[in-house]
Amino acid sequence: MGKRVTTRRLVELKRKGTPIACLTAYDALTAHLFDAAGIDVLLVGDSVGNVVQGHDTTLPVTLEQMIYHTQAVVRGVQRALVVTDMPFMTYQVSPRDAFMNAGRLMKEAGAGAVKLEGGRRVLEAVRLMTENGIPVMGHLGLTPQSIHQFGSYKERGTSEEEAQQIKDDAIALEQAGAFAIVLEKIPSDLASAITASVSIPTIGIGAGADCDGQILVWTDMMGMSTEFRPRFVRRYAELHDVITRGVQTYIDDVRNHTFPNADESYP
């Protein structure tokens, strides 16, 4: 199984040039599978709002729901670092509120770290958390909790001004104590420049190959959906088709009285 992954271990991997592999997880079963396969980081993402709850955005997800899903993921993990998203409105009101809510995710849910979106506006909260023993992962570029402000899920950092702001925010997050930063849907050359400018790991999603690691939503990379196919997602399986065929075969067997058979019944 190997040594348990820690925030310090991720920094070591960056220094060694060893890419960091990350996936989302929302329950104990998938967490156990991914952990046993050797994944480094499991993010209990607020994407649970889309993937599990069926919402169009991540905004409806609550702190209580993130605690519940984190508890489940933690129970399935022996090695990977479990990072939990702080949902919308749990860290934006005040640094003290952010600190208290992050503390619940660590103490009640068992998370190894928390993740929050934004740059300058969250620096005080990041500083308060990290100074008091809560590891923080940042998130820059496309930040899904700001979807109504952005108006779309289009690529960020395409203008010179916005690109410089994202780069400045990354440096500021490191200075505030963040141990890693997710870079989402930004130009690959910008992500490469940021990765070179900070000593903490960058984790890319739609940010090119020069980041220190990569993360994907597991249902996207395993082909669970036929509708969502962004260019940055490589599909490693087509589970939608596999599961559909399996269920259809089961239905046929039940209706044709071929399931259960004698070997699957008790005399």
PyMOL commands that set and color helices and strands:
alter all, ss='L'
color gray80, all
select helices_A, chain A and resi 7-16+28-37+48-51+63-75+95-107+120-131+144-150+160-176+188-197+218-221+239-255+262-264
alter helices_A, ss='H'
color red, helices_A
select strands_A, chain A and resi 20-24+41-44+81-85+113-115+136-141+180-184+202-205+213-216
alter strands_A, ss='S'
color yellow, strands_A
deselect
rebuild
show_as cartoon
